[in-house]
Amino acid sequence: MGLGKDPNSKLLVYLNRGDGTFEEVLVDDAHPTHCARAGLLGDSRLPSIVGKPYSPGEQVDLWLNRG
C-alpha cells in the first residue's frame, strides 16, 4: 500500500507451494492499492485482484488473472 509515502510500494501475492513454503509473486509495482481483495471474476476459474488507490476518487483497479 503506497499511502503516497512509499515510492517503492508493491502489490505482492504469496503462493502456497504445498510443502510449507510460499513463493512471493510481484503483481504490480506501479499502482499502489488499498483494501485489495482477491476473488473469481468473469469466466476464469483463477482468482483476480480488485483494489482502489488510497487517495480519494472514483478509481477502481483490476488485475485480471488470465492464467
Legacy VTK file of the C-alpha trace (Angstrom):
# vtk DataFile Version 3.0
C-alpha trace
ASCII
DATASET POLYDATA
POINTS 67 float
0.000 0.000 0.000
1.510 3.294 -1.027
-0.374 5.909 1.040
1.555 8.448 -1.007
4.557 7.968 1.281
6.361 4.965 -0.186
7.526 5.385 -3.797
8.575 1.710 -3.831
5.232 0.160 -2.857
4.405 -3.227 -4.408
1.389 -5.470 -4.810
2.513 -8.989 -3.896
0.775 -12.337 -3.593
2.157 -15.399 -1.869
1.523 -18.782 -3.478
1.326 -21.750 -1.143
3.667 -24.365 -2.608
2.009 -27.131 -0.570
5.207 -28.116 1.237
5.137 -25.489 3.989
6.811 -22.824 1.823
5.461 -19.861 -0.102
6.532 -18.227 -3.343
6.419 -14.416 -3.476
4.995 -13.132 -6.769
5.103 -9.473 -7.816
1.783 -8.437 -9.361
2.412 -4.694 -9.795
4.904 -2.088 -8.642
3.463 0.949 -10.445
-0.061 1.239 -8.966
-0.297 1.401 -5.159
-3.558 -0.041 -3.864
-5.602 -0.045 -0.679
-8.110 -2.590 0.550
-7.428 -5.047 -2.301
-9.378 -8.300 -2.484
-8.906 -11.490 -4.471
-11.860 -13.294 -5.997
-13.240 -15.060 -9.036
-14.242 -12.673 -11.828
-15.542 -13.402 -15.294
-15.248 -16.822 -16.907
-11.839 -17.651 -15.448
-11.605 -20.107 -12.574
-8.483 -18.296 -11.357
-8.539 -15.555 -8.711
-8.101 -11.958 -9.829
-7.461 -8.880 -7.668
-9.582 -5.734 -7.272
-8.394 -2.687 -5.330
-8.572 1.063 -5.107
-5.995 3.779 -4.531
-5.744 5.188 -1.019
-6.335 8.713 -2.303
-9.943 9.841 -2.737
-11.588 9.397 -6.078
-13.718 7.032 -8.067
-10.990 4.787 -9.466
-11.042 1.001 -9.136
-8.096 -1.118 -10.298
-8.408 -4.653 -11.629
-5.598 -7.155 -12.049
-7.300 -9.823 -14.169
-5.741 -13.256 -13.917
-5.731 -14.678 -17.430
-3.756 -17.721 -16.310
LINES 1 68
67 0 1 2 3 4 5 6 7 8 9 10 11 12 13 14 15 16 17 18 19 20 21 22 23 24 25 26 27 28 29 30 31 32 33 34 35 36 37 38 39 40 41 42 43 44 45 46 47 48 49 50 51 52 53 54 55 56 57 58 59 60 61 62 63 64 65 66
